[in-house]
Amino acid sequence: VLEKNFPLKSFDKEEILTLFKKANKEVMNTVYEMGGILGTTLSAMFLKGQDFIVGHSGDSKIYRFRKGELRILTEDTVEERKGKKRVKALGMDWNPPIIIKKGRVIPGDIYLLVSDGLEKVISFEDLKDFFLNHMDKEVEELSEKLNFIFKTSKRKKQIDRDNIAYIIFRVYG
């Protein structure tokens, strides 16, 4: 759905909301055809000039590393039921929560869009230290180093290794 509707026409919150609703409808129909109860998180980031717009539903994350500071640009769309976390994402409901944020990029920013498995392998503080220690590296090298961390983590047995997918990029002037 995102690919079919790219590039964005108006680059506004309403357009992102419409895209996410279309994507949710496709996921809901596919889940119904499969006869199951499934869903998917979706975190998308679009850039235009110095501006970005983020659409998000679920518990994946978008991180921004800027001038030594790491920030999470998304917030989990979850609910607590009987002490258990339940992710609210596409395919789980006809009207899932969709969070949309706009902002600016500046040269040097590093963005990491990543599935929820990351936080089971590396803490927020360790991820910040990772960027502080490697911020001068090219994106390809950052990616290789992240892969190494994922593969060698002492906590990797706690997660399904297929549960970490990511995109990393740097903004240039």
C-alpha positions as CSV (number, residue, x, y, z in Angstrom):
1,V,0.0,0.0,0.0
2,L,2.8,2.4,0.9
3,E,4.7,1.6,-2.3
4,K,1.6,2.0,-4.5
5,N,1.0,5.5,-3.0
6,F,4.5,6.8,-3.2
7,P,5.5,9.6,-3.6
8,L,3.2,11.3,-1.2
9,K,1.1,14.0,-2.8
10,S,0.3,16.3,0.1
11,F,2.8,15.2,2.7
12,D,0.3,15.8,5.6
13,K,-1.2,13.9,8.5
14,E,-4.4,13.1,6.7
15,E,-2.6,11.5,3.8
16,I,-0.6,9.2,6.2
17,L,-3.8,8.3,8.1
18,T,-5.5,7.3,4.8
19,L,-2.5,5.2,3.8
20,F,-2.4,3.4,7.2
21,K,-6.2,2.8,7.0
22,K,-5.8,1.3,3.5
23,A,-2.9,-0.9,4.8
24,N,-5.0,-2.0,7.7
25,K,-7.9,-3.0,5.4
26,E,-5.5,-5.1,3.4
27,V,-4.1,-6.8,6.5
28,M,-7.6,-7.4,7.9
29,N,-8.7,-9.0,4.7
30,T,-5.6,-11.2,4.5
31,V,-6.0,-12.3,8.1
32,Y,-9.6,-13.1,7.5
33,E,-8.7,-15.2,4.4
34,M,-6.1,-17.1,6.4
35,G,-8.6,-17.8,9.1
36,G,-6.5,-16.4,11.9
37,I,-6.0,-13.6,14.3
38,L,-2.8,-11.9,13.4
39,G,-1.6,-8.4,13.0
40,T,1.5,-6.4,12.1
41,T,3.2,-3.3,13.4
42,L,4.0,-0.6,10.9
43,S,6.4,2.2,11.3
44,A,7.0,4.4,8.2
45,M,9.0,7.5,7.7
46,F,8.8,9.8,4.7
47,L,11.2,12.6,3.9
48,K,10.7,15.7,1.9
49,G,13.4,18.4,1.9
50,Q,14.1,19.1,5.6
51,D,10.8,17.7,6.8
52,F,9.8,14.2,7.9
53,I,6.5,12.6,8.7
54,V,6.2,9.4,10.6
55,G,3.2,7.1,10.7
56,H,3.2,4.4,13.4
57,S,1.0,1.6,14.8
58,G,2.3,-1.2,17.1
59,D,5.4,-1.6,19.1
60,S,8.2,-1.2,16.5
61,K,10.4,1.9,17.1
62,I,11.9,4.8,15.2
63,Y,15.0,6.2,16.9
64,R,16.8,9.4,16.0
65,F,20.4,10.0,17.0
66,R,21.1,13.7,16.8
67,K,24.2,15.5,18.2
68,G,24.9,12.9,20.8
69,E,21.3,12.4,21.9
70,L,19.1,9.4,21.2
71,R,15.3,9.8,21.0
72,I,12.4,7.5,20.3
73,L,10.1,9.2,17.8
74,T,7.3,6.6,18.2
75,E,5.3,5.4,21.1
76,D,3.9,1.9,21.5
77,T,0.2,1.4,20.8
78,V,-0.5,-1.3,23.4
79,E,-3.0,-2.0,26.1
80,E,-2.7,-3.9,29.4
81,R,-5.1,-6.7,30.0
82,K,-4.8,-8.8,33.2
83,G,-1.2,-7.8,33.6
84,K,-0.3,-8.7,30.0
85,K,0.8,-6.3,27.2
86,R,-1.4,-6.6,24.1
87,V,-0.1,-4.8,21.0
88,K,-2.7,-2.8,19.1
89,A,-1.6,-2.7,15.5
90,L,-2.8,-3.2,11.9
91,G,-4.9,-6.3,11.4
92,M,-6.1,-6.5,15.0
93,D,-9.0,-4.1,14.7
94,W,-10.8,-2.1,12.0
95,N,-9.7,1.1,13.7
96,P,-6.3,0.6,15.1
97,P,-4.5,3.4,16.9
98,I,-2.3,5.3,14.4
99,I,0.2,7.9,15.6
100,I,1.4,10.5,13.2
101,K,4.2,13.0,13.9
102,K,6.0,15.6,11.8
103,G,9.4,17.1,12.3
104,R,12.6,18.3,10.7
105,V,15.8,16.5,9.8
106,I,19.2,18.0,10.0
107,P,22.4,16.9,8.4
108,G,24.1,14.3,10.6
109,D,20.9,12.8,11.9
110,I,20.9,9.0,12.1
111,Y,17.6,7.2,12.0
112,L,16.9,3.6,12.9
113,L,13.5,2.0,12.1
114,V,13.4,-1.3,13.9
115,S,11.1,-4.1,15.0
116,D,10.4,-4.7,18.7
117,G,13.0,-7.5,19.0
118,L,15.8,-4.9,19.3
119,E,14.9,-3.9,22.8
120,K,15.3,-7.6,23.9
121,V,18.9,-7.6,22.7
122,I,20.2,-4.1,23.5
123,S,19.0,-1.5,26.0
124,F,18.2,2.1,25.2
125,E,21.4,3.2,27.0
126,D,23.5,0.6,25.2
127,L,22.1,1.7,21.9
128,K,22.9,5.3,22.7
129,D,26.4,4.3,23.6
130,F,26.7,2.4,20.4
131,F,25.8,5.6,18.4
132,L,28.1,7.7,20.5
133,N,31.0,5.3,19.9
134,H,30.3,4.9,16.1
135,M,28.6,8.1,15.0
136,D,31.4,8.9,12.6
137,K,31.1,5.5,10.7
138,E,29.3,5.1,7.4
139,V,25.8,3.6,7.5
140,E,27.0,0.3,6.0
141,E,29.5,-0.1,8.8
142,L,26.9,0.8,11.4
143,S,24.7,-1.8,10.0
144,E,27.4,-4.4,10.1
145,K,28.1,-3.6,13.7
146,L,24.4,-3.8,14.6
147,N,24.2,-7.2,12.9
148,F,27.2,-8.3,15.0
149,I,25.5,-7.2,18.2
150,F,22.3,-9.0,17.3
151,K,24.2,-12.2,16.5
152,T,26.4,-12.2,19.5
153,S,24.1,-10.9,22.2
154,K,24.0,-13.0,25.3
155,R,20.2,-12.3,25.4
156,K,19.6,-13.7,21.8
157,K,18.2,-17.0,23.2
158,Q,15.4,-15.0,24.7
159,I,14.1,-13.9,21.3
160,D,13.3,-15.3,17.9
161,R,16.3,-14.2,15.8
162,D,13.9,-13.5,12.9
163,N,12.2,-10.9,15.1
164,I,14.7,-8.1,14.4
165,A,14.3,-6.2,11.1
166,Y,15.6,-2.7,10.7
167,I,16.4,0.2,8.3
168,I,19.2,2.6,9.2
169,F,20.1,5.8,7.4
170,R,21.9,9.1,7.8
171,V,20.8,12.5,6.6
172,Y,23.4,14.3,4.5
173,G,23.4,18.0,3.7
